[in-house]
């Protein structure tokens, strides 16, 4: 991010969980620095298959167990 140039700089997961066509709408609600999470209270999962959610939770459990506890 230090080498990035431009008015907006975005760092996101490579799974493209947000449709890139929605980026203008996303930028309407951002501050100088914004951190988002699909697991935040009140977050909505629109059109996400249950299996994808379960796989994500299992992966996060393994990461916390084997690599970085507390994350």
C-alpha positions, 0 to 999 in steps of 0.5 A, a space after each residue: 500500500 505504501 507504493 500505491 498511487 491514486 485517490 483511492 487504494 483498496 486492499 481486498 481478498 482475492 476471492 472477490 466476495 464483493 462485486 467490483 461493480 459495487 466499488 463506487 457504492 462502497 467508497 461512498 461509505 468509507 472513511 480515511 481508513 476502513 476495515 470491513 468484515 463479513 463476520 461483523 455484527 449486523 453484516 449481511 451475506 447476500 447470495 452466499 451459499 451455506 457451504 462457502 460460509 461453512 468452509 470459511 469458518 472451518 478455515 479460520 478455525 484452523 488458522 487460529 488453531 495452527 498459526 495465529 491464535 487470537 485472530 
